[in-house]
Amino acid sequence: MEILKKLGIEIKDKDLFDTAFTHTSYANEAKTESYERLEYLGDAVLEMVMSEYLYKNTEDNEGQMTKKRSNYVCENALYEYSLKLGLNEYLRLGKGEYEHGGKYRKAIVADIFEAFIGAIFLDQGVEKVNLFMHHYIFPMIEKGEVEAFHDYKSVLQELVQTDKRSLKYEIVKEEGPAHMKDFTAEVRIDGILYGVGTAHSKKEAEMEAAKDALKKSVNLESRGK
């Protein structure tokens, strides 16, 4: 696989990496496995490696490290990592998903970064994941290339905790075929609806709902002044 040569990764199990780039839409058509299980694993590995990096390279307290980690592993960040490395060019998509621009769909492009990390972990262990991250991803962080990403859920959580109010997210609608679903999330503060968001993943829908809630809270504050 060309991308592996480009990134200087010598692999043992090619099938593992083929799976990491296989979207559900392609898997359904070809009767093969999609990247979803690898994405699940990669998510956990990425969080561990990022936590270790922040612990060893900052003097931040627990709360500060948690906030930074959220920014560096949020969907926007993973999407940018994938695009910068060109991982999306190797996606295996079903015909419908391909025609609808799946190669640049944020949720999918972000997912394959986690799946790719999961594949590296299974193929060569956590040390190789660490080497990969230190060579390609951590420099982006150190150069400030991902500082612009905002974890709206964390920001909203901080505001709510300050006022000691309850915060709850709920997916209220799912539409579309399995490989092109749209999710709609609502966020309620003390039972009152504050924000609504729609996206192609549950995580992003919740993030959009939090963003919507923050906009409304700013508007309400402005009216009160």
Backbone as CSV, one residue per row, in Angstrom:
resi,resn,N_x,N_y,N_z,CA_x,CA_y,CA_z,C_x,C_y,C_z
1,MET,0.849,-1.192,0.000,0.000,0.000,0.000,0.887,1.246,0.000
2,GLU,0.634,2.118,-0.951,1.505,3.285,-1.167,1.608,4.190,0.055
3,ILE,0.485,4.408,0.762,0.499,5.303,1.910,1.437,4.802,3.000
4,LEU,1.549,3.483,3.147,2.427,2.922,4.166,3.892,3.170,3.820
5,LYS,4.239,3.074,2.532,5.602,3.380,2.095,5.896,4.861,2.317
6,LYS,4.916,5.676,2.002,5.055,7.124,2.167,5.329,7.500,3.626
7,LEU,4.665,6.788,4.542,4.818,7.076,5.972,5.948,6.274,6.618
8,GLY,6.610,5.447,5.828,7.736,4.670,6.325,7.343,3.580,7.294
9,ILE,6.173,2.977,7.077,5.692,1.925,7.973,5.790,0.573,7.274
10,GLU,6.600,-0.313,7.827,6.710,-1.673,7.301,5.770,-2.565,8.097
11,ILE,4.823,-3.194,7.403,3.776,-3.931,8.104,3.942,-5.441,7.983
12,LYS,3.239,-6.138,8.874,3.233,-7.593,8.847,1.942,-8.127,8.217
13,ASP,0.828,-7.447,8.499,-0.479,-7.927,8.075,-1.169,-6.887,7.189
14,LYS,-1.063,-7.046,5.876,-1.661,-6.092,4.938,-3.178,-6.049,5.063
15,ASP,-3.805,-7.193,5.316,-5.259,-7.254,5.419,-5.782,-6.344,6.523
16,LEU,-5.009,-6.226,7.590,-5.384,-5.374,8.711,-5.531,-3.923,8.260
17,PHE,-4.601,-3.471,7.444,-4.619,-2.082,6.976,-5.649,-1.876,5.868
18,ASP,-5.905,-2.908,5.079,-7.001,-2.826,4.106,-8.315,-2.601,4.847
19,THR,-8.482,-3.311,5.950,-9.697,-3.171,6.757,-9.802,-1.772,7.354
20,ALA,-8.668,-1.210,7.754,-8.661,0.130,8.366,-9.189,1.204,7.419
21,PHE,-9.132,0.950,6.131,-9.601,1.919,5.135,-10.945,1.519,4.512
22,THR,-11.590,0.510,5.069,-12.829,-0.005,4.490,-14.059,0.525,5.216
23,HIS,-14.795,1.391,4.539,-16.022,1.955,5.099,-17.151,0.931,5.050
24,THR,-18.138,1.121,5.912,-19.271,0.200,5.986,-19.958,0.010,4.633
25,SER,-20.061,1.100,3.855,-20.740,1.027,2.562,-20.032,0.054,1.619
26,TYR,-18.703,0.052,1.636,-17.922,-0.870,0.804,-18.007,-2.286,1.383
27,ALA,-17.931,-2.374,2.689,-17.971,-3.684,3.351,-19.284,-4.403,3.049
28,ASN,-20.375,-3.650,3.034,-21.676,-4.245,2.739,-21.743,-4.767,1.307
29,GLU,-21.152,-4.026,0.380,-21.170,-4.433,-1.026,-20.229,-5.604,-1.293
30,ALA,-19.074,-5.597,-0.636,-18.050,-6.617,-0.898,-18.118,-7.785,0.090
31,LYS,-19.054,-7.712,1.038,-19.202,-8.767,2.050,-17.892,-8.995,2.809
32,THR,-17.346,-7.906,3.315,-16.098,-7.975,4.074,-16.242,-7.155,5.346
33,GLU,-15.183,-7.051,6.111,-15.227,-6.340,7.391,-14.926,-4.862,7.194
34,SER,-15.633,-4.003,7.929,-15.373,-2.562,7.877,-14.372,-2.171,8.972
35,TYR,-14.038,-0.888,9.007,-13.046,-0.388,9.970,-13.616,-0.149,11.365
36,GLU,-14.897,-0.400,11.590,-15.527,0.025,12.837,-14.879,-0.551,14.094
37,ARG,-14.499,-1.832,14.081,-13.868,-2.434,15.257,-12.469,-1.851,15.477
38,LEU,-11.745,-1.634,14.395,-10.418,-1.019,14.512,-10.523,0.418,15.010
39,GLU,-11.574,1.115,14.581,-11.792,2.487,15.043,-12.000,2.508,16.557
40,TYR,-12.782,1.563,17.045,-13.040,1.443,18.493,-11.731,1.250,19.261
41,LEU,-10.895,0.358,18.758,-9.615,0.096,19.412,-8.698,1.310,19.312
42,GLY,-8.623,1.885,18.124,-7.747,3.031,17.903,-8.096,4.222,18.770
43,ASP,-9.372,4.404,19.033,-9.835,5.498,19.885,-9.208,5.377,21.278
44,ALA,-9.223,4.167,21.823,-8.663,3.933,23.164,-7.145,4.081,23.168
45,VAL,-6.483,3.551,22.135,-5.016,3.636,22.042,-4.581,5.089,21.895
46,LEU,-5.296,5.827,21.048,-4.960,7.232,20.814,-5.092,8.051,22.092
47,GLU,-6.142,7.789,22.849,-6.336,8.520,24.104,-5.206,8.221,25.088
48,MET,-4.771,6.974,25.148,-3.681,6.593,26.048,-2.369,7.255,25.640
49,VAL,-2.038,7.195,24.347,-0.779,7.757,23.858,-0.768,9.273,24.021
50,MET,-1.910,9.905,23.745,-1.993,11.360,23.892,-1.880,11.756,25.360
51,SER,-2.469,10.965,26.245,-2.386,11.251,27.684,-0.940,11.182,28.167
52,GLU,-0.223,10.147,27.726,1.185,10.001,28.104,2.015,11.168,27.585
53,TYR,1.754,11.573,26.344,2.488,12.697,25.744,2.282,13.969,26.566
54,LEU,1.035,14.266,26.925,0.750,15.487,27.680,1.343,15.422,29.087
55,TYR,1.312,14.229,29.696,1.879,14.063,31.036,3.385,14.325,31.040
56,LYS,4.062,13.821,30.007,5.521,13.926,29.960,6.021,15.262,29.408
57,ASN,5.182,15.965,28.657,5.659,17.157,27.960,5.026,18.469,28.409
58,THR,4.194,18.413,29.445,3.630,19.648,29.983,3.695,19.601,31.504
59,GLU,3.472,20.755,32.115,3.368,20.849,33.570,1.919,21.098,33.961
60,ASP,0.990,20.809,33.040,-0.426,21.084,33.260,-1.014,20.205,34.361
61,ASN,-2.066,20.731,34.989,-2.780,19.916,35.970,-3.768,18.991,35.247
62,GLU,-4.468,18.173,36.008,-5.371,17.173,35.421,-6.415,17.809,34.504
63,GLY,-7.048,18.880,34.981,-8.088,19.532,34.192,-7.558,20.106,32.893
64,GLN,-6.386,20.733,32.953,-5.783,21.315,31.751,-5.406,20.238,30.744
65,MET,-4.838,19.135,31.247,-4.468,18.042,30.336,-5.710,17.424,29.691
66,THR,-6.769,17.274,30.475,-8.009,16.703,29.947,-8.579,17.577,28.836
67,LYS,-8.547,18.883,29.039,-9.069,19.808,28.032,-8.230,19.756,26.760
68,LYS,-6.914,19.753,26.915,-6.036,19.691,25.741,-6.226,18.377,24.988
69,ARG,-6.299,17.281,25.736,-6.478,15.983,25.090,-7.774,15.973,24.282
70,SER,-8.830,16.554,24.848,-10.107,16.612,24.133,-9.968,17.361,22.821
71,ASN,-9.217,18.468,22.851,-9.001,19.242,21.630,-8.202,18.460,20.588
72,TYR,-7.213,17.696,21.058,-6.297,17.017,20.137,-6.829,15.687,19.599
73,VAL,-7.897,15.174,20.208,-8.482,13.925,19.680,-9.946,14.111,19.275
74,CYS,-10.407,15.357,19.194,-11.773,15.594,18.750,-11.880,15.321,17.248
75,GLU,-13.098,15.228,16.760,-13.319,14.878,15.353,-12.643,15.855,14.401
76,ASN,-12.691,17.144,14.715,-12.036,18.138,13.841,-10.543,17.877,13.723
77,ALA,-9.911,17.568,14.858,-8.472,17.310,14.856,-8.142,16.050,14.063
78,LEU,-8.890,14.968,14.311,-8.638,13.717,13.604,-8.834,13.893,12.097
79,TYR,-9.830,14.674,11.731,-10.093,14.978,10.315,-8.887,15.658,9.671
80,GLU,-8.324,16.633,10.380,-7.158,17.352,9.851,-5.934,16.452,9.762
81,TYR,-5.721,15.610,10.770,-4.588,14.676,10.715,-4.692,13.803,9.467
82,SER,-5.883,13.249,9.248,-6.101,12.360,8.098,-5.840,13.075,6.780
83,LEU,-6.372,14.297,6.661,-6.200,15.052,5.416,-4.737,15.390,5.171
84,LYS,-4.042,15.833,6.211,-2.635,16.206,6.058,-1.772,15.006,5.667
85,LEU,-2.129,13.829,6.170,-1.372,12.615,5.840,-1.847,11.971,4.542
86,GLY,-3.025,12.391,4.064,-3.567,11.826,2.831,-4.227,10.481,3.004
87,LEU,-4.630,10.151,4.234,-5.252,8.849,4.478,-6.565,8.695,3.717
88,ASN,-7.301,9.790,3.559,-8.613,9.712,2.901,-8.527,9.276,1.444
89,GLU,-7.366,9.449,0.825,-7.205,9.060,-0.580,-7.236,7.541,-0.756
90,TYR,-7.105,6.810,0.343,-7.046,5.345,0.268,-8.313,4.688,0.800
91,LEU,-9.329,5.494,1.067,-10.600,4.977,1.548,-11.249,4.045,0.524
92,ARG,-11.812,2.969,1.017,-12.594,2.070,0.166,-14.062,2.323,0.501
93,LEU,-14.769,2.914,-0.455,-16.144,3.341,-0.244,-17.091,2.630,-1.198
94,GLY,-18.336,2.430,-0.759,-19.358,1.918,-1.645,-19.683,2.970,-2.696
95,LYS,-20.327,2.542,-3.757,-20.615,3.447,-4.875,-21.392,4.686,-4.437
96,GLY,-22.448,4.480,-3.651,-23.271,5.604,-3.216,-22.515,6.588,-2.350
97,GLU,-21.749,6.074,-1.389,-20.972,6.935,-0.499,-19.902,7.690,-1.267
98,TYR,-19.275,7.028,-2.224,-18.246,7.681,-3.035,-18.843,8.833,-3.825
99,GLU,-20.014,8.589,-4.433,-20.664,9.613,-5.252,-21.143,10.794,-4.416
100,HIS,-21.379,10.570,-3.134,-21.819,11.646,-2.244,-20.648,12.305,-1.504
101,GLY,-19.444,12.109,-2.002,-18.282,12.793,-1.431,-17.756,12.225,-0.141
102,GLY,-17.939,10.922,0.046,-17.497,10.295,1.289,-16.020,10.427,1.576
103,LYS,-15.233,10.606,0.530,-13.785,10.717,0.714,-13.405,11.966,1.503
104,TYR,-14.346,12.932,1.557,-14.067,14.158,2.300,-15.091,14.397,3.412
105,ARG,-15.924,13.393,3.690,-16.911,13.525,4.758,-16.179,13.474,6.099
106,LYS,-16.388,14.505,6.915,-15.598,14.669,8.142,-15.617,13.444,9.052
107,ALA,-16.811,12.914,9.309,-16.920,11.785,10.245,-16.132,10.580,9.753
108,ILE,-16.212,10.302,8.453,-15.509,9.146,7.878,-14.005,9.362,7.908
109,VAL,-13.576,10.527,7.475,-12.138,10.823,7.407,-11.520,10.813,8.804
110,ALA,-12.253,11.287,9.793,-11.778,11.239,11.181,-11.719,9.797,11.685
111,ASP,-12.743,9.019,11.336,-12.801,7.622,11.788,-11.606,6.802,11.300
112,ILE,-11.197,7.022,10.053,-10.110,6.177,9.533,-8.776,6.489,10.202
113,PHE,-8.630,7.686,10.768,-7.396,7.947,11.512,-7.343,7.035,12.737
114,GLU,-8.461,6.937,13.455,-8.504,6.053,14.617,-8.326,4.593,14.209
115,ALA,-8.960,4.198,13.091,-8.827,2.822,12.608,-7.384,2.528,12.226
116,PHE,-6.719,3.511,11.630,-5.320,3.365,11.229,-4.428,3.173,12.450
117,ILE,-4.693,3.956,13.495,-3.953,3.807,14.756,-4.196,2.416,15.340
118,GLY,-5.435,1.946,15.281,-5.752,0.613,15.768,-5.009,-0.466,15.011
119,ALA,-4.888,-0.284,13.695,-4.168,-1.262,12.865,-2.680,-1.287,13.197
120,ILE,-2.088,-0.112,13.379,-0.669,-0.044,13.746,-0.444,-0.752,15.081
121,PHE,-1.346,-0.491,16.036,-1.233,-1.097,17.367,-1.273,-2.623,17.291
122,LEU,-2.233,-3.160,16.558,-2.346,-4.612,16.454,-1.182,-5.224,15.680
123,ASP,-0.716,-4.513,14.671,0.335,-5.043,13.812,1.716,-4.958,14.461
124,GLN,1.972,-3.859,15.209,3.333,-3.644,15.696,3.452,-3.156,17.127
125,GLY,2.323,-2.949,17.804,2.390,-2.587,19.214,2.369,-1.092,19.478
126,VAL,2.247,-0.751,20.758,2.076,0.640,21.148,3.322,1.488,20.890
127,GLU,4.512,0.879,20.925,5.730,1.656,20.677,5.751,2.223,19.257
128,LYS,5.268,1.425,18.304,5.211,1.905,16.923,4.191,3.021,16.781
129,VAL,3.091,2.916,17.525,2.105,4.003,17.533,2.746,5.274,18.080
130,ASN,3.505,5.120,19.152,4.204,6.276,19.730,5.167,6.913,18.734
131,LEU,5.929,6.089,18.029,6.865,6.601,17.029,6.133,7.350,15.924
132,PHE,5.037,6.769,15.465,4.224,7.397,14.420,3.705,8.759,14.886
133,MET,3.171,8.798,16.093,2.617,10.047,16.626,3.698,11.107,16.828
134,HIS,4.869,10.690,17.310,5.963,11.638,17.521,6.516,12.163,16.196
135,HIS,6.449,11.359,15.174,6.995,11.780,13.877,6.025,12.662,13.104
136,TYR,4.730,12.352,13.177,3.769,13.043,12.315,2.752,13.926,13.030
137,ILE,2.280,13.527,14.199,1.164,14.237,14.821,1.591,15.234,15.890
138,PHE,2.446,14.827,16.805,2.861,15.736,17.868,3.538,17.004,17.339
139,PRO,4.308,16.923,16.228,4.852,18.176,15.674,3.761,19.168,15.262
140,MET,2.629,18.666,14.775,1.512,19.554,14.427,1.012,20.276,15.667
141,ILE,0.945,19.539,16.777,0.488,20.121,18.035,1.490,21.156,18.532
142,GLU,2.771,20.818,18.468,3.815,21.711,18.966,3.946,22.984,18.134
143,LYS,3.582,22.895,16.862,3.605,24.074,15.992,2.325,24.900,16.097
144,GLY,1.384,24.419,16.915,0.132,25.154,17.093,-0.868,24.958,15.976
145,GLU,-0.681,23.911,15.154,-1.564,23.708,14.005,-2.934,23.177,14.391
146,VAL,-3.104,22.718,15.625,-4.405,22.208,16.044,-4.983,23.010,17.209
147,GLU,-4.373,24.136,17.521,-4.877,24.946,18.625,-6.244,25.543,18.309
148,ALA,-6.574,25.679,17.027,-7.822,26.325,16.629,-9.047,25.433,16.813
149,PHE,-8.841,24.154,17.046,-9.968,23.249,17.209,-10.625,23.489,18.565
150,HIS,-11.944,23.526,18.564,-12.662,23.814,19.803,-13.528,22.622,20.204
151,ASP,-13.392,22.225,21.438,-14.242,21.185,21.984,-15.403,21.896,22.674
152,TYR,-16.463,22.153,21.919,-17.587,22.925,22.436,-18.263,22.234,23.617
153,LYS,-18.238,20.899,23.626,-18.852,20.171,24.733,-18.122,20.462,26.048
154,SER,-16.780,20.525,25.982,-16.002,20.810,27.194,-16.253,22.230,27.684
155,VAL,-16.343,23.173,26.734,-16.599,24.573,27.094,-17.954,24.701,27.779
156,LEU,-18.972,24.055,27.187,-20.311,24.109,27.770,-20.339,23.431,29.135
157,GLN,-19.633,22.320,29.262,-19.570,21.595,30.536,-18.987,22.475,31.637
158,GLU,-17.948,23.233,31.283,-17.321,24.124,32.268,-18.288,25.200,32.733
159,LEU,-19.044,25.764,31.781,-20.005,26.809,32.131,-21.100,26.264,33.038
160,VAL,-21.566,25.074,32.717,-22.644,24.464,33.497,-22.159,24.083,34.896
161,GLN,-20.940,23.570,34.984,-20.389,23.184,36.296,-20.226,24.398,37.199
162,THR,-19.871,25.532,36.586,-19.696,26.768,37.355,-20.989,27.153,38.065
163,ASP,-22.124,26.949,37.362,-23.430,27.296,37.928,-24.108,26.111,38.620
164,LYS,-23.392,24.968,38.646,-23.910,23.747,39.292,-25.261,23.320,38.704
165,ARG,-25.329,23.335,37.368,-26.554,22.907,36.682,-26.330,21.558,36.003
166,SER,-27.403,20.856,35.691,-27.305,19.547,35.039,-27.233,19.713,33.519
167,LEU,-26.524,18.792,32.881,-26.325,18.850,31.430,-26.568,17.463,30.849
168,LYS,-27.400,17.392,29.818,-27.711,16.088,29.226,-27.829,16.189,27.711
169,TYR,-27.165,15.244,27.002,-27.263,15.137,25.544,-28.140,13.944,25.193
170,GLU,-28.886,14.081,24.102,-29.728,12.976,23.647,-29.814,12.978,22.121
171,ILE,-29.598,11.811,21.515,-29.790,11.664,20.071,-31.286,11.464,19.855
172,VAL,-31.925,12.404,19.179,-33.384,12.381,19.047,-33.854,11.935,17.667
173,LYS,-32.923,11.860,16.701,-33.340,11.452,15.361,-32.178,10.827,14.604
174,GLU,-32.462,9.771,13.849,-31.507,9.144,12.943,-32.193,8.992,11.595
175,GLU,-31.568,9.514,10.544,-32.155,9.448,9.211,-31.124,8.978,8.191
176,GLY,-31.604,8.352,7.117,-30.732,7.943,6.028,-30.277,6.508,6.138
177,PRO,-29.671,5.991,5.053,-29.168,4.611,5.040,-28.000,4.446,6.003
178,ALA,-27.663,3.202,6.333,-26.645,2.902,7.353,-25.318,3.582,7.075
179,HIS,-24.914,3.669,5.794,-23.599,4.236,5.480,-23.624,5.751,5.289
180,MET,-24.813,6.371,5.377,-24.906,7.823,5.208,-25.913,8.415,6.192
181,LYS,-25.875,7.989,7.425,-26.842,8.448,8.417,-26.603,9.906,8.831
182,ASP,-27.694,10.585,9.138,-27.652,11.900,9.762,-28.210,11.750,11.169
183,PHE,-27.481,12.244,12.165,-27.914,12.166,13.553,-28.251,13.579,14.051
184,THR,-29.333,13.682,14.786,-29.702,14.963,15.385,-29.656,14.811,16.903
185,ALA,-28.910,15.711,17.533,-28.754,15.676,18.992,-29.345,16.934,19.621
186,GLU,-29.853,16.774,20.821,-30.317,17.909,21.613,-29.508,17.953,22.904
187,VAL,-29.271,19.152,23.393,-28.620,19.299,24.695,-29.547,20.107,25.591
188,ARG,-29.768,19.579,26.786,-30.655,20.246,27.743,-29.886,20.600,29.014
189,ILE,-30.151,21.776,29.515,-29.550,22.238,30.759,-30.672,22.410,31.764
190,ASP,-30.605,21.661,32.858,-31.685,21.629,33.848,-33.030,21.323,33.193
191,GLY,-32.995,20.412,32.190,-34.220,19.980,31.536,-34.724,20.899,30.442
192,ILE,-34.074,22.055,30.268,-34.506,23.028,29.259,-33.655,22.869,27.996
193,LEU,-34.306,22.798,26.827,-33.598,22.651,25.556,-32.797,23.911,25.249
194,TYR,-31.468,23.730,25.080,-30.603,24.865,24.793,-29.993,24.810,23.395
195,GLY,-29.793,23.603,22.871,-29.133,23.520,21.570,-29.506,22.266,20.809
196,VAL,-29.468,22.385,19.468,-29.752,21.261,18.574,-28.658,21.217,17.518
197,GLY,-28.215,20.015,17.172,-27.174,19.878,16.143,-27.380,18.624,15.323
198,THR,-27.063,18.711,14.038,-27.180,17.560,13.140,-25.848,17.338,12.429
199,ALA,-25.420,16.077,12.357,-24.155,15.740,11.702,-24.179,14.260,11.315
200,HIS,-23.077,13.801,10.713,-23.007,12.430,10.219,-22.468,11.449,11.253
201,SER,-22.235,11.912,12.475,-21.863,11.011,13.567,-22.507,11.542,14.835
202,LYS,-22.709,10.650,15.801,-23.328,11.056,17.060,-22.453,12.059,17.807
203,LYS,-21.144,11.819,17.785,-20.212,12.716,18.479,-20.283,14.125,17.912
204,GLU,-20.264,14.211,16.579,-20.270,15.523,15.941,-21.625,16.203,16.132
205,ALA,-22.703,15.431,16.129,-24.032,16.004,16.355,-24.112,16.628,17.745
206,GLU,-23.555,15.941,18.741,-23.532,16.477,20.096,-22.656,17.730,20.166
207,MET,-21.540,17.713,19.428,-20.660,18.886,19.398,-21.384,20.082,18.788
208,GLU,-22.148,19.831,17.707,-22.902,20.905,17.058,-24.005,21.424,17.982
209,ALA,-24.620,20.528,18.754,-25.645,20.948,19.709,-25.040,21.837,20.797
210,ALA,-23.845,21.460,21.266,-23.150,22.268,22.274,-22.791,23.638,21.709
211,LYS,-22.330,23.647,20.459,-21.986,24.912,19.785,-23.213,25.810,19.690
212,ASP,-24.348,25.207,19.324,-25.609,25.950,19.224,-26.006,26.520,20.575
213,ALA,-25.853,25.724,21.632,-26.198,26.177,22.981,-25.322,27.343,23.422
214,LEU,-24.041,27.275,23.088,-23.120,28.347,23.456,-23.465,29.642,22.739
215,LYS,-23.853,29.543,21.466,-24.264,30.734,20.709,-25.483,31.381,21.352
216,LYS,-26.445,30.550,21.731,-27.670,31.070,22.332,-27.406,31.685,23.695
217,SER,-26.485,31.093,24.445,-26.173,31.637,25.767,-25.508,33.004,25.636
218,VAL,-24.679,33.165,24.588,-24.041,34.469,24.330,-25.090,35.493,23.965
219,ASN,-26.043,35.108,23.118,-27.108,36.027,22.701,-27.972,36.452,23.883
220,LEU,-28.251,35.495,24.755,-29.061,35.820,25.924,-28.337,36.785,26.849
221,GLU,-26.998,36.550,27.007,-26.200,37.440,27.840,-26.174,38.836,27.254
222,SER,-26.086,38.911,25.896,-26.021,40.208,25.215,-27.324,40.978,25.406
223,ARG,-28.465,40.267,25.362,-29.749,40.921,25.515,-29.911,41.474,26.932
224,GLY,-29.279,40.770,27.871,-29.440,41.178,29.265,-28.607,42.374,29.643
225,LYS,-27.667,42.746,28.742,-26.776,43.866,29.076,-27.403,45.206,28.681
